[in-house]
């Protein structure tokens, strides 16, 4: 009977140790996954932003070309005098008009609204959204780090960790620039 109790107690201790060991591994994997998510969000932002900047620059260049065409047409119209017949000037204005209208037709088909400011606003919204996603990924990572650190430091987990896993504390992400703006310090 005593042997059965000792074997049962040993089996219970073994089960608890295995559960703690597996819990530490699970929490460490969650930390690594959380960090991978942070890196993934950063990479997505870093790949997307140059593309958006390129598109914005293309819109800006297109609108600048459109503005110069409009200015050229206006100056040509100003040169036309009501009392003077100048077919060469009229031909130049008509050429500019056709060129402008053709450019507008192509632009309207390709870009229904030609407003670089809207593109810039969209770019800024996209950057803000990417930053929010990164912030969320960092919060999840830090929560996973906290769970892991608690999992290796509390008793009896610390005992199992020191004997088997030998995992060390993970440092959570912190923003020293943001922290500089606060008077309160944890330590």
C-alpha positions in Angstrom: 0.0 0.0 0.0 2.8 2.4 0.9 4.6 1.6 -2.3 1.4 2.4 -4.3 1.1 5.7 -2.6 4.8 6.5 -3.2 4.4 5.5 -6.9 1.2 7.6 -7.2 3.0 10.6 -5.6 6.0 10.1 -7.9 3.7 9.9 -10.9 1.8 13.0 -9.8 5.1 14.9 -9.4 6.3 13.7 -12.8 3.0 14.8 -14.4 3.3 18.3 -12.8 6.9 18.6 -13.8 6.1 17.7 -17.4 3.1 20.1 -17.5 5.3 22.9 -16.1 8.1 22.1 -18.6 5.6 22.0 -21.5 4.1 25.3 -20.3 7.5 27.0 -20.4 8.1 25.8 -23.9 4.6 26.8 -25.0 5.1 30.3 -23.6 8.5 30.7 -25.2 7.0 29.7 -28.5 4.3 32.3 -28.1 7.0 34.9 -27.4 8.9 33.9 -30.6 5.6 33.9 -32.6 4.8 37.4 -31.2 8.2 38.7 -32.2 7.8 37.2 -35.7 4.5 39.0 -36.0 6.1 42.3 -35.1 8.8 41.8 -37.7 6.2 40.8 -40.3 4.2 44.0 -39.7 7.4 46.0 -39.9 8.4 44.3 -43.2 5.0 44.8 -44.6 5.1 48.5 -43.8 8.7 48.8 -45.2 7.7 47.1 -48.4 4.4 49.1 -48.9 5.5 52.6 -48.0 8.1 53.0 -50.9 5.5 51.7 -53.3 2.9 54.2 -52.0 5.5 57.0 -52.2 6.3 56.1 -55.8 2.6 56.2 -56.7 2.2 59.5 -54.9 5.2 60.9 -56.8 3.7 59.7 -60.1 0.4 61.5 -59.3 2.4 64.6 -58.3 4.4 64.6 -61.5 1.2 64.1 -63.6 -0.6 67.0 -61.9 2.5 69.2 -62.3 2.5 68.4 -66.0 -1.3 69.1 -66.2 -0.8 72.4 -64.4 1.9 73.5 -66.9 -0.3 72.5 -69.8 -3.1 74.6 -68.4 -0.8 77.5 -67.9 0.5 77.2 -71.5 -3.0 77.2 -72.8 -3.9 80.3 -70.8 -0.9 82.2 -72.0 -1.7 81.2 -75.6 -5.3 82.4 -75.1 -4.0 85.7 -73.7 -1.9 86.2 -76.8 -5.0 86.0 -79.0 -6.3 89.5 -79.6 -9.9 90.0 -80.5 -9.1 92.5 -83.3 -6.1 90.8 -84.7 -6.3 87.6 -86.8 -3.3 85.4 -86.0 -3.9 81.9 -87.3 -0.5 80.7 -86.2 -1.3 81.7 -82.6 -4.7 80.2 -82.9 -3.2 77.0 -84.3 -0.8 76.9 -81.3 -3.7 77.4 -78.9 -5.7 74.7 -80.6 -2.7 72.3 -80.4 -2.3 73.0 -76.7 -6.1 72.5 -76.2 -6.0 69.2 -78.0 -3.0 68.1 -76.1 -4.6 69.1 -72.8 -7.9 67.5 -73.6 -6.2 64.3 -74.7 -4.2 64.2 -71.5 -7.3 64.9 -69.4 -9.2 62.1 -71.2 -6.5 59.6 -70.5 -6.1 60.8 -66.9 -9.8 60.7 -66.3 -10.0 57.2 -67.6 -7.0 56.1 -65.5 -7.5 58.3 -62.4 -11.1 59.6 -61.9 -9.9 62.1 -59.4 -6.6 63.9 -59.9 -5.8 65.2 -56.5 -2.3 64.6 -55.2 -3.4 65.9 -51.8 -5.9 63.0 -51.6 -3.1 60.6 -52.5 -0.9 62.1 -49.8 -3.8 61.8 -47.3 -4.2 58.1 -48.3 -0.5 57.6 -47.9 -0.6 59.1 -44.4 -3.7 57.0 -43.4 -2.0 53.8 -44.7 1.2 54.6 -42.7 -0.9 55.3 -39.6 -2.8 52.0 -40.0 0.5 50.2 -40.4 1.8 51.8 -37.3 -1.3 50.8 -35.4 -0.8 47.2 -36.6 2.8 47.3 -35.4 1.7 48.7 -32.1 -0.9 45.9 -31.7 1.8 43.3 -32.6 4.1 44.8 -30.0 1.4 44.7 -27.3 0.8 41.0 -28.0 4.5 40.3 -28.0 4.9 42.1 -24.7 2.0 40.2 -23.2 3.6 36.9 -24.3 6.9 38.0 -22.8 5.2 38.8 -19.5 3.5 35.4 -19.5 6.8 33.6 -20.3 8.8 35.5 -17.7 6.2 34.8 -15.1 6.2 31.1 -16.2 9.9 30.7 -15.6 10.1 32.8 -12.4 7.2 31.6 -10.2 7.6 28.6 -8.0 7.7 25.6 -8.8 8.2 26.6 -12.4 11.5 28.3 -11.6 12.7 25.0 -10.1 11.7 23.0 -13.2 13.2 25.7 -15.4 16.5 25.7 -13.6 16.7 21.9 -13.7 15.5 21.2 -17.2 14.7 24.1 -19.6 17.3 26.6 -18.4 15.4 29.4 -20.2 16.3 33.0 -19.4 14.2 36.0 -19.0 13.1 37.8 -22.2 13.2 41.6 -22.3 10.0 43.2 -23.4 10.0 45.8 -26.1 10.1 49.4 -24.8 10.3 52.7 -26.6 12.9 54.8 -24.9 11.9 57.9 -26.9 8.3 57.6 -25.7 9.5 56.8 -22.2 11.6 60.0 -22.1 8.4 62.0 -22.3 7.1 60.6 -18.9 8.3 61.7 -15.5 7.2 58.5 -13.9 9.9 55.8 -13.8 9.2 52.2 -12.7 12.5 51.7 -11.0 
